[in-house]
Amino acid sequence: MKPDQTSSAGRVTRRVSLIIPMLNERDGLRQLFDRIAGAIQGLPEEFEFIIIDDGSTDGTRDVVPAELARFPLWRLVVLSRNFGQQPAYRAGLEQATGDAVIFLDADLQDPPEHIPQLLAEWHKGYKVVTGCRTSREERGLRRFLFDSFHQLFHRMTGRVMPMNSGMFSLVDRLVVKQLLAARETNLFLPALKSWYGYPQTTITYARKERAVGEPKQSFVKLFRYALDGLFSFSDLPLQWIAMLGAIICAASLGYAGFLIVEKVLQAFGYFTQLRVLGFTTLAVAIFGFGGLNLLALGIVGQYIARIYREIKGRPLYVVEQITYSQGKTPGGPGPV
């Protein structure tokens, strides 16, 4: 049944696409789809599953079709290698044909039982419905880094996306079209979907621990992910560099002026001989300002590197194969 097709009872059935990227999630597939099936049971919408295998090496692609057999409409998109979470979600957007799209991770940290809440807000007319976490079960350094990033990003980007939110959300087809029109290589979809300014709201939930296995996002990947979000939506680091440079220049000119005045007054006998500061002061000044220069170059380099990736125009992902359900879903453009 195509999106918005009228059923025999005269009611319009709206299609909702569930985009779920996966990386080595074989052991958790049964639990994932069992919980999704329970969450969407009895809902009037027609659901289409878009599963993105993002370079799994544990045989995830071999198990997915059997687990999806209970659902009438699905696509399994296998990427040629691991391209990352954001390109995988973009690949799902290219394949989705629904009137709305729900982004959902496969680790069950964002409970699929909240899908009816997302849909309820969508039916009220909201084009973007975002899940916001009231609590997390992560602990230690990982929890500290997550909290720090959300606080920093929220302040530095002008609150472009709701606080403590991520990918778990629903977007209307109108927003999907805008996301597909954005030809960005350095994707940060959690903020981009809110950036357009369409009517949006939030739901709240408690974020759980990963259901099965270990987190797939290493600290290095999370750090790069955070940088992509920060540098894609804020130029404040560049402004801070300029402000810091202005402050240092002003202080240097002021100190230089003081030394000139002191030297002149010394010539008239008002001051004794100028004292020469020791090696420690000189070394600290050299290394300190050298470090600031490298830091400034590094920040500028982050923006230049992203410009370089955008200019190259390489594809965000490469599709190896697509497997369809027996009731093949219509439409949907090809890969980027």
C-alpha positions as CSV (number, residue, x, y, z in Angstrom):
1,M,0.0,0.0,0.0
2,K,1.5,3.4,-1.0
3,P,1.7,6.3,1.4
4,D,-1.6,7.9,2.1
5,Q,-3.5,5.2,0.2
6,T,-7.1,4.9,1.1
7,S,-8.1,1.5,2.7
8,S,-11.3,-0.4,1.8
9,A,-12.9,1.2,4.9
10,G,-12.5,4.7,3.5
11,R,-9.7,5.7,5.9
12,V,-6.4,7.0,4.8
13,T,-3.5,4.9,5.9
14,R,-0.3,6.8,6.4
15,R,3.1,5.1,6.1
16,V,5.8,5.6,8.7
17,S,9.4,4.5,7.9
18,L,11.6,3.2,10.7
19,I,15.3,3.8,9.9
20,I,17.6,1.6,12.0
21,P,21.3,1.5,11.3
22,M,23.2,-1.6,12.6
23,L,26.8,-2.5,13.2
24,N,27.4,-6.0,14.6
25,E,23.9,-6.2,16.2
26,R,23.2,-9.9,15.4
27,D,22.7,-11.0,19.1
28,G,20.2,-8.3,19.8
29,L,18.0,-8.5,16.8
30,R,15.3,-10.7,18.2
31,Q,14.8,-8.5,21.2
32,L,14.8,-5.4,19.1
33,F,12.1,-6.5,16.7
34,D,10.0,-8.1,19.4
35,R,9.9,-4.8,21.2
36,I,9.2,-2.8,18.1
37,A,6.4,-5.2,17.1
38,G,4.8,-4.8,20.6
39,A,5.1,-1.0,20.4
40,I,3.4,-0.6,17.0
41,Q,0.8,-3.3,17.4
42,G,-2.7,-1.9,16.9
43,L,-1.5,1.4,15.5
44,P,-3.3,2.6,12.4
45,E,-0.2,3.5,10.5
46,E,1.5,1.2,7.9
47,F,5.2,0.7,8.9
48,E,8.1,0.3,6.6
49,F,11.4,-0.9,8.1
50,I,14.6,0.5,6.6
51,I,17.6,-1.5,8.0
52,I,21.1,-0.2,7.2
53,D,23.9,-2.7,7.7
54,D,26.9,-0.3,8.2
55,G,29.7,-2.8,7.5
56,S,28.8,-5.5,10.1
57,T,31.2,-8.4,10.4
58,D,29.2,-10.7,12.6
59,G,26.7,-11.9,10.1
60,T,24.0,-9.3,10.9
61,R,22.9,-9.1,7.3
62,D,22.2,-12.8,7.2
63,V,19.9,-12.8,10.2
64,V,17.9,-9.6,9.5
65,P,15.7,-11.0,6.7
66,A,14.5,-13.8,8.9
67,E,13.7,-11.5,11.8
68,L,11.9,-9.0,9.5
69,A,9.8,-11.7,7.9
70,R,7.0,-11.0,10.3
71,F,6.6,-7.5,8.9
72,P,5.1,-6.9,5.4
73,L,7.3,-4.0,4.3
74,W,11.1,-3.7,4.7
75,R,14.4,-3.0,3.0
76,L,17.8,-4.2,4.1
77,V,20.5,-1.9,2.7
78,V,24.0,-3.3,3.0
79,L,26.8,-0.7,2.8
80,S,30.2,-1.8,1.4
81,R,32.0,-0.9,4.6
82,N,31.5,1.0,7.9
83,F,30.8,4.6,6.9
84,G,29.6,5.8,10.4
85,Q,26.2,6.3,12.0
86,Q,25.3,9.6,10.3
87,P,26.0,8.4,6.7
88,A,24.0,5.3,7.6
89,Y,21.0,7.3,8.6
90,R,21.4,9.4,5.4
91,A,21.3,6.1,3.4
92,G,18.1,5.3,5.2
93,L,16.6,8.6,4.3
94,E,17.3,8.0,0.6
95,Q,15.4,4.7,0.8
96,A,12.4,5.7,3.0
97,T,9.1,6.3,1.4
98,G,6.9,7.1,4.4
99,D,4.9,10.2,5.2
100,A,7.1,10.4,8.3
101,V,10.4,8.9,9.3
102,I,11.5,7.6,12.8
103,F,15.2,7.5,13.6
104,L,16.0,4.6,16.0
105,D,19.3,3.1,17.1
106,A,19.5,-0.7,17.4
107,D,20.9,-0.8,20.9
108,L,17.5,-0.3,22.6
109,Q,18.9,2.6,24.7
110,D,16.1,4.6,23.2
111,P,13.0,2.5,24.0
112,P,10.9,1.8,20.9
113,E,7.9,1.7,23.3
114,H,7.8,5.5,22.9
115,I,7.1,5.3,19.2
116,P,3.3,5.8,19.8
117,Q,4.1,9.0,21.7
118,L,6.1,10.3,18.7
119,L,3.2,9.5,16.4
120,A,0.7,11.1,18.7
121,E,2.6,14.4,18.6
122,W,3.0,14.1,14.8
123,H,-0.8,13.8,14.4
124,K,-1.1,17.1,16.3
125,G,0.7,18.8,13.5
126,Y,4.3,18.9,14.6
127,K,6.8,18.3,11.9
128,V,9.7,17.3,14.2
129,V,9.2,15.3,17.4
130,T,12.4,14.8,19.4
131,G,13.1,12.4,22.3
132,C,14.8,14.1,25.2
133,R,16.5,12.1,27.9
134,T,15.6,12.8,31.5
135,S,18.3,10.4,32.8
136,R,21.1,8.2,31.6
137,E,22.3,4.8,32.9
138,E,25.9,5.4,31.6
139,R,28.4,6.0,34.3
140,G,32.0,7.2,34.7
141,L,33.9,9.0,32.0
142,R,31.4,8.2,29.3
143,R,28.6,9.8,31.2
144,F,30.7,12.9,32.0
145,L,31.6,13.4,28.3
146,F,28.0,13.0,27.2
147,D,26.8,15.6,29.7
148,S,29.6,18.0,29.0
149,F,29.0,17.8,25.2
150,H,25.3,18.5,25.5
151,Q,25.9,21.5,27.8
152,L,28.6,22.9,25.6
153,F,26.8,22.3,22.3
154,H,23.5,23.8,23.7
155,R,25.3,27.0,24.6
156,M,27.6,27.4,21.6
157,T,25.0,26.7,18.9
158,G,22.2,29.0,20.1
159,R,20.1,26.1,21.3
160,V,19.6,24.8,17.8
161,M,18.4,21.5,19.1
162,P,16.6,20.4,22.3
163,M,18.8,19.8,25.3
164,N,19.8,16.1,26.0
165,S,18.5,14.9,22.7
166,G,19.9,12.7,20.0
167,M,18.8,10.8,17.0
168,F,15.7,9.2,18.5
169,S,13.0,11.3,16.8
170,L,10.3,11.6,14.2
171,V,10.4,13.9,11.2
172,D,7.7,14.6,8.7
173,R,8.1,14.0,5.0
174,L,8.4,17.8,4.6
175,V,11.5,17.8,6.8
176,V,12.9,14.7,5.0
177,K,12.9,16.5,1.7
178,Q,14.9,19.3,3.3
179,L,17.4,16.8,4.8
180,L,17.8,15.2,1.5
181,A,18.4,18.5,-0.2
182,A,21.2,19.3,2.2
183,R,24.4,18.0,0.5
184,E,26.6,18.2,3.6
185,T,29.4,15.7,4.0
186,N,29.9,16.5,7.6
187,L,26.5,15.5,8.8
188,F,25.0,16.1,12.2
189,L,21.4,15.1,11.8
190,P,20.4,15.6,15.5
191,A,20.7,19.3,15.1
192,L,20.1,19.7,11.3
193,K,16.5,18.3,11.6
194,S,15.7,21.0,14.1
195,W,17.5,23.8,12.3
196,Y,14.9,24.3,9.6
197,G,12.5,25.8,12.0
198,Y,9.4,23.7,11.3
199,P,6.9,23.2,14.2
200,Q,8.6,20.9,16.7
201,T,8.1,19.5,20.1
202,T,9.7,16.9,22.4
203,I,8.8,13.8,24.4
204,T,10.8,12.7,27.4
205,Y,12.1,9.3,28.5
206,A,14.8,7.6,30.6
207,R,17.8,6.4,28.5
208,K,18.7,2.8,29.3
209,E,21.9,0.8,29.1
210,R,22.7,-1.1,25.9
211,A,20.5,-4.2,25.8
212,V,23.1,-6.6,24.3
213,G,26.8,-6.3,23.7
214,E,29.3,-3.5,24.0
215,P,28.9,0.1,22.8
216,K,30.0,0.5,19.1
217,Q,30.9,4.1,19.5
218,S,34.5,4.4,20.8
219,F,35.7,7.5,22.6
220,V,37.5,8.5,19.4
221,K,34.4,8.2,17.3
222,L,32.3,10.1,19.9
223,F,34.9,12.9,20.0
224,R,34.9,13.2,16.2
225,Y,31.1,13.1,16.3
226,A,31.1,15.9,18.8
227,L,33.5,18.0,16.7
228,D,31.3,17.5,13.6
229,G,28.3,18.8,15.5
230,L,30.1,21.7,17.1
231,F,32.0,23.0,14.0
232,S,29.0,22.4,11.7
233,F,26.7,24.7,13.8
234,S,28.9,27.2,15.5
235,D,31.7,29.6,14.5
236,L,32.2,30.7,18.1
237,P,35.6,29.0,18.3
238,L,36.9,31.3,15.6
239,Q,35.4,34.3,17.4
240,W,37.1,33.2,20.6
241,I,40.5,33.0,18.8
242,A,40.0,36.6,17.5
243,M,39.0,37.8,21.0
244,L,42.0,36.1,22.6
245,G,44.3,37.5,20.0
246,A,42.9,41.0,20.6
247,I,43.4,40.7,24.3
248,I,47.0,39.4,24.0
249,C,47.8,42.2,21.5
250,A,46.3,44.9,23.8
251,A,48.2,43.5,26.8
252,S,51.5,43.4,24.8
253,L,51.0,46.9,23.5
254,G,50.2,48.2,27.0
255,Y,53.3,46.5,28.4
256,A,55.4,47.8,25.6
257,G,54.1,51.3,26.3
258,F,54.9,50.9,30.0
259,L,58.5,49.9,29.2
260,I,59.0,52.9,26.8
261,V,57.7,55.3,29.5
262,E,59.9,53.6,32.1
263,K,62.9,53.9,29.9
264,V,62.3,57.6,29.2
265,L,61.8,58.3,32.9
266,Q,64.9,56.3,33.7
267,A,66.9,58.5,31.4
268,F,65.9,61.5,33.5
269,G,66.8,59.6,36.7
270,Y,63.4,58.8,38.0
271,F,64.0,55.0,37.9
272,T,66.9,52.8,38.6
273,Q,68.2,50.4,36.0
274,L,65.6,48.2,34.5
275,R,65.5,44.6,35.8
276,V,65.9,41.8,33.4
277,L,63.5,39.0,34.1
278,G,64.9,35.5,34.4
279,F,64.9,32.5,32.1
280,T,61.8,30.9,33.7
281,T,59.6,33.8,32.9
282,L,60.9,33.9,29.3
283,A,60.5,30.1,28.8
284,V,56.9,30.1,30.2
285,A,56.0,33.0,27.9
286,I,57.5,31.4,24.8
287,F,55.9,28.0,25.4
288,G,52.6,29.4,26.5
289,F,52.1,31.6,23.5
290,G,53.5,28.9,21.2
291,G,50.8,26.5,22.6
292,L,48.1,29.1,22.0
293,N,49.3,29.5,18.4
294,L,49.1,25.8,17.9
295,L,45.6,25.6,19.5
296,A,44.4,28.5,17.3
297,L,45.8,26.7,14.2
298,G,44.2,23.5,15.2
299,I,40.8,25.1,15.5
300,V,41.1,26.9,12.2
301,G,42.3,23.6,10.7
302,Q,39.1,21.8,11.9
303,Y,37.1,24.2,9.7
304,I,39.5,23.9,6.8
305,A,39.4,20.1,6.9
306,R,35.6,20.1,6.8
307,I,35.7,22.5,3.8
308,Y,38.2,20.1,2.1
309,R,35.9,17.2,2.6
310,E,32.9,19.1,1.3
311,I,34.8,20.2,-1.8
312,K,36.0,16.7,-2.7
313,G,32.4,15.6,-3.1
314,R,32.9,11.9,-2.4
315,P,29.8,9.9,-1.7
316,L,28.7,9.6,1.9
317,Y,28.3,5.9,1.5
318,V,28.4,3.1,-1.0
319,V,25.6,0.5,-1.3
320,E,26.7,-3.1,-1.8
321,Q,23.2,-4.6,-2.1
322,I,19.6,-4.0,-1.2
323,T,17.2,-6.8,-0.2
324,Y,13.5,-6.1,-0.3
325,S,10.5,-7.7,1.4
326,Q,8.2,-9.8,-0.8
327,G,5.8,-6.8,-1.0
328,K,8.5,-4.6,-2.5
329,T,8.2,-1.1,-1.3
330,P,7.7,1.4,-4.1
331,G,9.6,4.5,-5.0
332,G,12.6,5.8,-3.1
333,P,15.7,7.3,-4.8
334,G,19.1,5.5,-5.0
335,P,22.2,6.1,-2.9
336,V,24.1,9.4,-2.7
